[in-house]
Each structure stands twice: as structure tokens, then as C-alpha cells.
Amino acid sequence: MLFNSIEFLIFFPIVTILFYLLPHKHRWILLLGASCFFYMWFIPKYIFILLVTIAIDYTAGILIERWQSNARQQKLCLIASIISTCLVLFVFKYLNFCSANLVALAQHFGWQHPAKALSIILPIGLSFHTFQSLSYVIEVYKGNQKAEHHFGYYSLYVMFYPQLVTGPIERPQNLLRQLHEEKALNYDNIANGLRLILFGLFLKMVVADNLGSYVDRVYAAPETFSSLDILLSMVFYAVQIYCDFFGYSSIALGCALAMGFTLIDNFRSPYMAESIQEFWRRWHISLSTWFRDYLYIPLGGNRVSIPRWVLNTLIVFTVCGIWHGANWTFVVWGFAHGLLLVLERPLRNVHLFDRVQSPTGRTFIRALNIVKTFIIVTLLWSIFRAPSFAQLSDLFTALFHNGLMPHTLHINLATGIALASFLALDILIRNSRFDQWCGQQKTPLRWTLYAFMIFAIIVLSSVEQYPFIYFQF
């Protein structure tokens, strides 16, 4: 079920109202049933794949806790759980990709390697709930989380509908604990939750979808557009993917908060970052911290020699790229971010900022760093967006050869208003969150903003409805 659908407009208030009407001991049944219904709205049979990973890691958690006195058995159980859960992800997301590459490699050397692609569709959100399930087993193994013996509550931890499909990727210490707590009806939670939902719908339906229409036309046939059109499409895609994913995360946080549950903030104005390192502290925070805690630190983190640190960084970001999709473009995108992080390290010792004393000079340097980082990130998004390297090559060939002729695409009023509104809001709520910032404003300003967003959603929403970009991951 899509957050930006009529069905969800009916689903959300019914589930929230029933949640508060039911006694605490029965609420988990409602939420689990609602989450199953929400997920089965897409492709019903794929819920059984989700149940397989749930059963594996639920059992593994109990066994790991039971074998506390036997470190070897605990470790074997952890490894078995990780392999089994990742195997499910591999079959549905990477098997055809690996098979196709083996065929290509065999053909290059003149070998015979017949292989047929499996006719399977990637279950929506499989990468997200796989990582959430794995974090539970790892935390139980590390002794940071007690094993959940109630199968219903553990299933709800993995399937909690607000963040089931596209995150944020929660840790058991945060979400599983809250699922057991009794939640009382609270006006502030309801108000802030609705603010986040409205903000998320605005970002998705007004900003992201309007920009997406422009981006799709350019990327489909870049040779027919001017260099300026292509440059704009790159910038627009950077904004589109941010507003699309940020919009989903905001709606997810809002739906959970309306019932009293607090999820991790997934974004903190990433395009205000002054470096690639800071960008990853602000972008998709639940994923970047997942890789930090469960891959980067176990590899040794930065408490190793410089060559080993370089290797650790490149491994983490290459895996991050692979996590996003079974395509070499994602691998290169991830590796490129890792390489840029490595190259930034020696530059951190150049304290140009410290040498400038005037506030104006410091502001100028900060602005330059923000622009520099945005340009780099935007160029890398073009690799992320391109379906193949051939199409990426066509895009850059057209960029450098088509010339700055007059626009062949026109930016309509809705797109212009959407872009201007997004820029203003993103600057205003930097290092904050929309519901918190909004709650601090005077009543006339708040209600003017609500009215503008509702009007924009009704009148300025894109004619073309796009699925959330991160559904494919």
C-alpha cells in the first residue's frame, strides 16, 4: 500500500483509532494484522518470504541467548542466521545479476556456461527488513538485547507497517522496547505525527513527482536535449531522490508518532553538508549507522593502519552500493563515495577555515564547501540514476556536445513553486525536524503553512504518480 494513495488515507486513521480503543495487551495483534495487510496489498504471496526471515532470526535469537555459556555454539548460530537470512536476499535480488555476469565472463573466454534467469520479482523492502532482522540477532549475540520470546512481538518488530517497506532501519533496543510499552493518547504526538505526514506527502507528491517528470524525459533520450536541460535534470534528480525518500521517512515517522512510537530520524538536511563525510552523517542515517556498527567497526574502523583504514572504507561503501541494487552502476556509485572519503582525509589537516577570522570569510568558505559537496554528490547521483553505463555515457556525451541551446523542456509553475518551497523549508529546518520546528512557530504562520501544503498537494501534485524510489531496494 502506498502512503500517497486513497487506500492509505482510509487505512491510517482506522488503524490509529483502533489502536487507542483497544487495551494494551491486544494492540500488538492489531498492529501485526494491519502490517500484514499493508504488506500484502502489493504482492500477497511474498509475505511468506518475510515470514521465513522472521522465523530464522527469531529462532537464532533464542538459541544464542540459551547458549550463553558456549561461545562457539553462539557464534555458529549467529553465522548460520546471517547466512540464511542473506541467502534469501541473494536469491531474490542478486542471483540473476550474478548469473548474467558469469555468462558474460564465460562468453569472453569462449566457455560454455548456459544459465537461465529466474522469473522472480524482488519483494518490496526486502533489503530493509533483512537488515533490521540481522541487527536484532547481532545485538542479542553482543549482549545488548535480550532475546524476544514472544513470536508475535518479534514479528511486529520486523513488520511494523510505518517503516516496513523503506525504513528507517530500526534497532531492537529502540523499537522492540517501545512495542512492549503501553502508549497513552497524547495530543502532541497526534499533532506532530500529522505534521510529519503532511510534510512527507508534500515532499513526495508536489516536489519529488513534479521533478521526476522532467528527469525521466531527459534520461530517456539525453541526445535530444540541450546541455542546460541535462544539467538541470541532474540537479533535479538530486532533489527528487532526497524529497522522495525524505518524504517517505517523514510519513513513516508521523504514522508511528501518532501512536506514540519514536523512530530514528533518517535525514538532517544532507545537502547542507560541507564534506562527503558529513553528507553520510546526514543522509539515510539508519543505513549509514548500520554499516558503521555492523561492518566498519568489526573490520577495525579507523583504529588501524592507514592502508587498512582505506581498505575498510572502500569495502563498506562498495557493499553499500551493492545493497542498493544488483547493477554495476550501484557498485561504482558506492565505491566512488568510499574513494572520496579516503581522499578527504588528508585535506582535513588543511585548516583553511581556522585561518580566516572574519565572520563573512568563514560564511563564504562554508558556502563554498556546501556547493562543492552538492556538486560532487549530484554528479554521483547520475551514476546511481542511470540504468546502465551505456546510458550514462550517452548522458555525458550529450552534456558536453549538445551546447547551451535554448531549453527544449520548460519548467512549469508547479515545478518552480515546488522547488522554491523545498529550498526554503530545507534551510529553515536545518538541524531540526519539521514537526518540532513547526510547533515553535506562531499559530497564524503554522496554519498558513498547513493550508499552503494541502492546497499544493491537491492542486500542484504531479499528474504522473511515481512509486517511491527506494521501493526497488
Helices and strands as residue ranges (DSSP letters): H 6-21, H 24-40, G 44-46, H 47-66, H 71-93, H 95-108, H 126-142, H 151-159, G 161-163, H 172-180, H 187-201, I 202-208, H 209-220, G 222-224, H 227-258, G 270-272, H 276-282, H 285-291, I 292-296, H 306-324, H 328-347, H 352-355, H 359-385, H 389-401, H 413-428, H 434-439, H 443-459, G 469-472
